């Protein structure tokens, strides 16, 4: 599982297999702190305060531990 912090500060613990894709947000002019969108397999999107590249690296690291 990976920890994702949403735009309100709530922590979500998501299974790796549930993540469809992670998209970086380039210019958030609203000041809401959203850095990425994490889309789950069932279509839900978590607007995250976490950096997209950092989430991707964490997923890669966790998948490497399970081999």
C-alpha positions, 0 to 999 in steps of 0.5 A: 500500500502507498500513502497519498495525502489529498488536498484537504490533508487527509491520508489515504492508504491505497493498494498498488493494484488499485492505481491506474495512473498518476498525473502531474499538475503543472500550474495550480493557480488556485493555491490549493496545494494540489500537485498531482491527480491519482486515478484509481482503477474504478475511476475515482480521482484523488487530488493529491498534495504529493508530487507525482514523481515522488509517488511514482518512485514510491510505487516502483520501490514498493513493487521491487520489494514484492518481487 
